[in-house]
Amino acid sequence: MHAENLVRMVNQIGTFFEAMPDRAAALEEMAQHLRRFWEPRMREQLLAHVDASGEGLTNMAAEAIARHRAKIM
């Protein structure tokens, strides 16, 4: 899958979780969502994109990945 598609999807997921009133809980829930519902190859490609530049990620998505990277993999 192309990085652009993964970025678009993770940003959409971030938009959903951003509505939660507790930001810390929202960030953790987002990471857990990626772990539960994305296949390992998708998660690996997303993290490779983050390591390369992270271009296109919203603040919510970038923060969730940075804070909870270990939970995603």
C-alpha positions as CSV (number, residue, x, y, z in Angstrom):
1,M,0.0,0.0,0.0
2,H,1.3,3.5,-0.8
3,A,2.3,5.8,2.1
4,E,-0.2,8.4,0.9
5,N,-3.1,6.0,1.5
6,L,-1.8,5.0,4.9
7,V,-1.4,8.7,5.9
8,R,-4.9,9.4,4.7
9,M,-6.4,6.5,6.6
10,V,-4.4,7.2,9.8
11,N,-5.5,10.9,9.7
12,Q,-9.1,9.8,9.3
13,I,-8.7,7.6,12.4
14,G,-7.1,10.5,14.2
15,T,-10.1,12.8,13.4
16,F,-12.4,10.3,15.1
17,F,-10.3,9.9,18.2
18,E,-9.6,13.7,18.4
19,A,-13.2,14.2,19.4
20,M,-12.6,12.4,22.7
21,P,-12.4,14.8,25.7
22,D,-9.3,13.1,27.2
23,R,-6.4,13.6,24.8
24,A,-4.1,11.2,26.5
25,A,-6.7,8.4,26.4
26,A,-7.5,9.3,22.8
27,L,-3.8,9.0,21.8
28,E,-3.6,5.6,23.5
29,E,-6.9,4.4,22.0
30,M,-5.7,5.4,18.5
31,A,-2.5,3.4,18.9
32,Q,-4.5,0.4,20.1
33,H,-6.8,0.7,17.1
34,L,-3.9,0.6,14.7
35,R,-2.6,-2.5,16.5
36,R,-5.9,-4.3,16.5
37,F,-7.2,-3.5,13.0
38,W,-4.1,-2.8,10.8
39,E,-2.1,-5.8,9.5
40,P,1.6,-5.8,10.4
41,R,2.8,-4.8,6.9
42,M,0.6,-1.7,7.0
43,R,1.9,-0.7,10.5
44,E,5.5,-1.3,9.3
45,Q,5.0,0.9,6.3
46,L,3.4,3.6,8.3
47,L,6.3,3.6,10.8
48,A,8.8,3.6,8.0
49,H,7.0,6.7,6.6
50,V,7.2,8.4,10.0
51,D,10.9,7.6,10.2
52,A,11.5,9.0,6.7
53,S,9.6,12.2,7.1
54,G,6.1,11.8,8.5
55,E,4.9,14.1,5.8
56,G,1.2,14.6,5.7
57,L,0.4,13.4,9.2
58,T,-1.9,15.5,11.3
59,N,-0.8,16.5,14.8
60,M,-3.1,13.9,16.3
61,A,-1.7,11.1,14.2
62,A,1.9,12.1,14.6
63,E,1.5,12.5,18.4
64,A,-0.2,9.1,18.8
65,I,2.5,7.3,16.9
66,A,5.3,9.1,18.7
67,R,3.9,8.5,22.2
68,H,2.7,4.9,21.7
69,R,5.0,3.5,18.9
70,A,5.6,0.3,20.9
71,K,1.9,-0.4,21.3
72,I,1.4,0.0,17.5
73,M,3.9,-2.8,16.7
